[in-house]
Amino acid sequence: MIKPGRLLNRPPISLEERYFSEIRPQLYENHAHHHQYGVRKGTTLAEHLDSACQFILTVSRIAEVAEDKRPLLLAATAVHDLNKLDPQERKLKTLARDKDFLKEELKKACVLSFVNTDDDLELVRKLIERHSGHNVSDGARFLPEDPNIERWAAMLTAADLFDLGIPDTQRFRKIETELTVAFGRKCNLFRIRLSEDKGYITSLLLGACEEVLQKYDFHPIAIFPDSELFEGGNLPNADLTKEIATVWQSKIDQVFGNNIEKLVRPTKDGIKVTHQAIQQNIDEVLVNVQALLEKKKAGYKSDKIAKDVSKWGDNAGEDAIKKAAELGLLPVSSAEEFAISEGLKAAYLSYREAGLNPKEVWDKIAHHTGISEHQRLALEPFNGQYGRPLFAAKAAINGIEGINEALKESFQLRNNSTETSEEIEVSEEMILAVNRMVNLPFANQLIGIDDLSSYVEANPRQRCSLGSTSSEIDELISANMPPGTKVQAFSNRLPGGISAEPKRQADSIAALAYQLMTVGANFPKVSKQEPLYLHLALPKGSAPELLRIWRELLQQLANTNAEGGTVTVDQLQLYRDNKLEFKANKVVGAALPKRPDFVHISVIIPLVWGDVNTSLALLKSLRLGLEISLSLDIGFPFTLSSNMEVDLFDDVYGRVEGIPAALQPLLGNGQYDQSQDAEKILERLRCLGELAISVASIQKSDDCLYDLARACDRPIELYFVLLRWILREQDEPNFRLIWSRISTPLNTLMKSLMSDNTLLTQYLKESAKIASEAKLWGSSRDKRTSLVEPFAKFIAAVRSHKSYMDLDLMFAALVQQYHTRLDRIREHKVGKTKYEYIKQYYGILRKIYEEIYQQRPEKLLSDHKTLEAAYLFFFEEADAVLRSTSDNKSVETNTTV
């Protein structure tokens, strides 16, 4: 089988990173083919140990186990099933007390370095012996010991139960019992399960769920391809759906808030600054406010301002105006003063967003702008938002600088406010979307009948072809979609509109999901190619810490392109060394997500390969996807599709949608039930890549790869494709050298595609072996035409053979003529032995003609180029074996002497 690669190449920092980069790969190398039985049937020992190790890492962190003890818990978990590791199948208690055996298994699992003392080894022994309900019969139980051992043993027991093949209800009840002991408090487990996955927007929703639940002391404990498992005390009595929707809305706003100019908006009520803007860059916000004030100054109209002054002055009353005038609070009368009044209004609005009442707001504004206490009291009768700024502008002696200070303080208060989420108005549509997309244990989920009713009762022009029918309908056009996405892919085309730009109906959440992909992935700046989407999900039962590591890795890869575009894999290293090395590219590659919170239980990676046909793009995408998916340190279930939306990941390990018929012999049906199926496809693609780089230049390797992939429909055609590329790239190729490079990947590929040698290849190999042993070739050993000369004579004889002529005569003539040919061109005369070789050689070729082609010359002649190419490579193979045998005999002879 193939040797999977690794993704985590940096030195590990935390215990979790060390586990995924060093220990987990070793577990799979040691136990990936050790299958289990009973309630664990269908999983390997490696998968069980991995599940338990990730669980213990998460639980020990939640339980705040001392950092010097967590590695010992991990070490015990990595080898806790000692009885399954022993070839003699001795009892677990016996094995746990065998120090040499225990140390050897710890060493094999790469965790022996955690066990530094005899006390450490004794702790590991106790944890192993006490896990999963095993009896504790050693006398140590009656001696004083660390009371934490019982808690730690309960953690290991829960980890052992975590992947038990029983219904979730029973399994969770068992785990909750153990975790109650481990945490020293009541523990409840519940899942948040997805009903649909819309990519980045779904990841933001799960992040919102996690953020809200952590406020109520619930912790993520495991991640699945379609859900997330949490643990905590009692569920809150309140419905958290609206709170989750509010946080979700804020996360979406942050994505679209990269352009601060759009978040600092001039309105009829004043300049408003959204919370997302001040979260990003306060200095930039102040610059934008200043720019808007300059626009206000330029647009000053005295007659309009006079009307506003009259309106708000009348509301305050004549006495208020008179008293204000006595203190220098005169109405705005110039463009400069108007800009200051608008700045005061902007500060007022920002303070109000922080939750302050009008009196508190104006106290702070007066302090920063230089308005005196008496002036501040005289402003009370005026309207706080509209009237006071008009009369206070002249008294604000600190001018724009004072306004900037007030704005800064208001921004700080808003950032520190605990009621930030309440500032965001969340629509009913968002709340319904939360209910629809995730299964929350504290929400009413009976909304399916409402969705069905809304679809049935909706006007046909308002029915969605993308997403579920809702009150908010958007029209999709190609400009708002990811590059290359065709809205024609969706049904329910709307009547009207130009043919070049058909529109589709979509509910607002589905439209938002596509727009998030458009702005959230690092697409090339100019791309008209339709991307393929690689959907990668975290493995079943993954630790939340793995999500952090995975996010950091993707961010690190995305940073390879400093300009924010795609990153591509070094094709030479990939094809030659099966190694993933990423580098920046402006046109092709993977459009990785721009933000880490776009990655949660799954991630969508658009793949753009430039101006290539769809089959080649599929091959390149699948090769890259399999290399990532089958990495030993993580290992992802995957789906490769031309659609951004796919079905949720199920028990199928990998799925490839849209495999053309010509590639199905190579790639199968696109449903890979287990990682071994995917490994077989990756092995084939690796062989093709190595062959392509061996016979073609790096610039043409993709074209060669495509030709070879299509030839897999009839594997023997591979020899002809290889020969054609060799002759195309080299004028006088050295076939002996070329065979040494391609023999291993070619034979591996042929064995994978053809489980048994066919009769045709068997006869061709026999004839090539005779030719090699008897030196049946033309005047030169180094020329292709000379090497295939005896076979070419056979093809020529078949071509000139008449139907009324006897086959015995044809082959007898072939034998005699080639014997005469060799006798003429060789320095020494050929004798009877050579004649017998030639007779035997053509006797095998006669079997090919009679048994394989049923004496039908047209069938043989249509294949003659393929047969000659295969014969040439079989000859080189036989010659390499013959030379190897001769070298071995020579070495043995010299050794004996």
Helices and strands as residue ranges (DSSP letters): H 15-18, I 19-23, H 24-31, G 38-40, H 45-62, H 70-78, H 82-85, H 92-96, H 99-108, G 112-114, H 118-130, G 131-133, G 139-142, H 148-161, H 168-183, E 188-194, H 200-215, E 219-224, E 227-232, H 241-256, G 260-262, E 264-267, E 270-273, H 275-280, H 282-298, H 302-316, H 318-326, H 335-353, H 358-369, H 373-378, H 387-392, H 399-416, H 420-423, H 428-437, E 438-439, H 448-457, G 460-462, E 473-476, G 478-480, G 487-489, E 504-507, H 508-520, E 532-537, H 544-558, E 566-569, H 571-577, E 582-585, E 589-590, G 596-598, E 602-608, H 614-629, E 638-641, E 654-656, G 661-663, H 664-667, E 671-672, H 675-695, H 701-711, H 717-729, H 735-753, H 759-774, H 784-787, H 789-800, H 807-825, H 832-847, I 848-852, H 857-862, H 864-896
